[in-house]
Structure formats: structure tokens, C-alpha cells
Amino acid sequence: MSTSPTQKRFQSTFRADIPLLLWLVVVWGALWGDWRLGNLVFGLILAFIVTRALSLPPIELSGRFNVIHFAVFVVSFIWQVATASFHVFRVALVQGPDVQNAVVGVKLRQNNDLLMTAVGHTMALIPGSLVIEVDRGSGILYFHVLDVANKKQAEIFRHSALRVEAAWIRIMGSKETLRALKQETQGNETTTTGMIHSPSTQMHRAGGESERGEE
């Protein structure tokens, strides 16, 4: 029994949507903070309904996924969420309403929809920052960032976001983007893996140095 053209198109589209479905399930679990099987299955059902019922723009996939870099990324991400959570708690306890915040624009290396989404969600899930605007054409993400009192602290945050982007490029970026990243970071051993870091500690130090300089 031959397969109709409509069935073939559906099967092809479904296979192409599998990475998107998995990513939506991960985002669902992260947003709810619930990784139990029942919640993930419900998230998968919602993801399937969204991708089937709504007309979504096609997502360009690179065709590569580095499991080792992804494993390093997950471990460092969990650690940074814990570290940043402690930093936010300390800021709320010590500085309270006197804390200074800022809107920081980060010019990414590319404007790929999937990578920009991955970077934005990663930074938003690490306590202390939130995406407030996306300039897709220019590849710029705008963040509202907690505890930013000077330009040095803002630059530290930008560097952290770019490091997250580099991690995602190493995990699933195109070969061309990965090649450009390797040329950019050649000789810099700190950016050769999927490891990321929260800017909170360095930003705190920069803020302390600024205060001492004013004194």
C-alpha cells in the first residue's frame, strides 16, 4: 500500500519538528521547575498541539549536536543557577530596594532564531536577568539585569551572554558558525567547551572595586 503525498509531507514535517518538540518540552519543564514524567508528557502534548495547530515559521537546523558539550553545559548550567540564586538572595537581603539595575543590550555573533532563543532562555533561567526585547534583524538581545551599577558590570554581563552563545554554537551550531567561533577564540582555553558561568560573582567584585575607587 503506497503512502499518499500528504502522508509523506506530514511524516517529513514531523521528523523535522522532533528537535523543536524536545526543546519545547525542556523549556516547559524548566519554566515549571517540575521534571516529573507526568508534567513532561503533558508538555509534549502541548508542544505537539502548538506545532500542529499553529502556522510556525520553519526553523533552520544545523544537522549536528555535540553530546559531550551538551553534558558539560547542563552541569555548569545547574551550578550557575544555584550560584546566581544565592547572589539574588544576598542582594535582596543586603541591598533591598536600593539595588541598581540596568537594561543591557548584547550583540550576538549571529541572528539564527533557534540559537537566539536558546541564549535568551538560558540567561533568563539563570536568576538575575530577563529578556525584555529581541532585535532579530540585528541579532541583539536586550536584558533587564539585576545589580548593575557601572559599565564594567554591564560588560561582564555581555561577556557572560556571549559565552552562553558560544556554548550553544559548540553544541548545535552550524559548521560555518562553529568554524568562525574557533577562529575567534583560538588560544582561549576557557571557551573551548560547553561550560558557562554566571556573571554574578564577577559583577559583585567589579561593583566593590568601583566603590573603593570612589572612596
N, C-alpha and C positions, 0 to 999 in steps of 0.2 A: 504494500500500500504506500503510494507516494505521498510525500509531505507537500502540502499546498504552499505557494509563495508567501501567503500571510503567516502561516505557522513558522516558516523558515525565518522570516523577518522578526517575529516575536522571540524565537529562540536566540537569534543573534543579538537582539537588543537586550534580552535578559542576561546573556553571558557578559555583555559589555557593562551591564549595571551591577554586576556582583560586587566589584570593589566599592562602588558607591553605597550599596546596601550595607556592606560590612562597616564602612566608615560611619554611616548614619546610626548604626546600632552602637558603635563605640561612643559616639557623641551623646546618644540618648542615655547610655549607662553613666557617662561622666557627668552629665547635667543633673541627673537624679541622684548620683552617688550611690547607686544600687546596682550591683553586678550579679544579682541572683538570676538564675536561669529564667524564671517566670517573667521578670522585668525585661530581660534581653529578648525573649521570644516576642513579647508584646511590642518592643521597639522594632523588631524585624518586621512584624506585621504592619506597623505604621509606615516604616520605610518602604515596604512593598507597595502599599496603597498610594503613598506620595509619588513614587517613581512611575506607577502605572496610571494614576488618575490625572496627574498634572503634567502639563507640557513643559519639560525642563530642557534647558539648552544642553547640547552634548558636552561631555567632559573629556578633555584630551588626556589620555593616559600614556605614560612613558613606556609601558611594557616591561618595566623592571621593578623589583622590590628586593632590597637587601635585608635579609632576616637578622643578620648579626648587628648591623647598625640600628635596626628597629628595637632589638632586645636591649642594647645599651641605652637607647633613647628612653624606653619605658622605665628602666631602673632609675636613670637620672631624673626623669620627669617626676616620679613618685617622691624622690628625695627632695626635689626643689619645691614641690607643693607643700611638703611638711615644713621645710625651712622658711618659705615665704609666709606660711600660715603663722608661724611663731613671730616673724617680723611684723606682720599686720597686727597681731595681738599686742606686741610691745608698743607699737606706735599708738594704738588706741588707748592703751593704759597710761603711757607716759605723756604723749603729746595731746591726745584728745582732739578737741575742735581747733587747736592751734596748728595742726599739721598743714603743711603747704603741699598742694597738688598742682599738676600741670597737664596740659594736653601736648603730647609728643608725637610728631609725625615721623614714620620710619619708611624710608625709600628702600624697597626690596630690590633684589637683583633681577627679578622677573615679575610678570603680571599674570602668570598662569592661575586660573581660577582655583584649581584643586590645591596648589601649594599655598596660595594666599589664604584660603580657608583654613588649611592645616595650621599655618603660622598664627593666624588670628585666634583660633580656638585654643591652641596650646598656650599662648600668652594670657588669654582670658581665664583659662582654668588654673593658672598659677596665681594665687591671691596677690592683689596689689595693682592690677591693671585691667582695663576693659576696652574693647574695641568700640569706638563711637562713630567711626566713618571709614569708608573704603573708597579710595580713588583707583578703580580698576585700570583705567587708561594709563595712569602714570605709575601704577604699581606701588601706591603709598597707602599704608595703614595708619590711621590716627588713633592713639590710645589716650585714655584718661588714666594717669599714673599717680599712685599714692606716694606721698613723701618725696617730692621733687622740689628742691629749693634753689637749685642753681644749674647752670648749663652743663657742668661736669656730670651731675647726676643724670640729667637728660641724655647725655651722650652715652653713659654707661647703660642706660635702658635700651637705647638704639642698638648698641653692640650686642646686648643680650638677645634682642629680637632677631637680629641678623644671624646670630649663632643658631637660633632655633630654625631659621630658614635654611641654613647650611645643613643642619641635621636632617631636615626633611628632603633636601635635594639628594643627600647621600643615601637616603632610604628609598626614594621613589622618583627622583628627578630624571629628566631625560639624559641621554648620554652626552648631548651637547652642553646642557646646563652643568652636568657633573664635571665635564672636562674644563669648562670655564672656571668653576669653583676651585678645582685642583690647581689651576694656574694662579688664581688669586691668592690661595692660601699656601702656596708652595713654601716649605720651610717653617711653617707654623704648625707645630705638632699638636697644639691644643684644639685644632679644628678638624682633625683627620678622622674623627669618629662621630657617632650619633649622639654623643654626650652634650647635654645642655646645662646651663646654670642660671639660677635666679639672680637678678641684679641687686636684690635687696641688701646683701651684706656690703657689697662694694659701694652702693649708693649711700648707705649709712656712714661708711668711712669717709666718703667724699664730703658728706654733709658736716661731719665732725671736723675735717680739715678746713672747710670753709669758715666754720665758726671760730676756730682757733686763729685763722688768718685775719678775721675781722677784729679780734681782740688785740 
